[in-house]
Amino acid sequence: MSKNLFTVSAIAFCLVILIASCSKKPEAYFIYGFVADSLSTNCDLGVNPECKTVLFTNLSKNAKTFKWTYEPCNAANPGECNFGSESPTVTFPNPSVYTMTLIAYAKSGGKTHAYSLKIDTR
């Protein structure tokens, strides 16, 4: 009887370890690039006040859903500063320095990870 109890306990312990190792913590990370608003605008060299549109590329790992926000948010509706898409394209309202934050939510739920960068559109 005690041998069976030991075997069952050992199997249960191994299952707990296996399940815990499957739920990896998400890692939020992104890169970005400025997008020209017209063919005559060059957004590759330095900061250009005409380049207010930014393409964000999500490189997160172990995540299912995402939330993007930027600050300062001067919009009349703060919801305009939040995005739920995986890799959004954002046109910032004014030339400024913005902090863009990506929050990655784990596939299994519960766990999150945030990553922020300053974006200079001046």
Order of alpha helices (4+ residues) and beta strands (2+ residues): alpha-beta-beta-beta-beta-beta-beta-beta
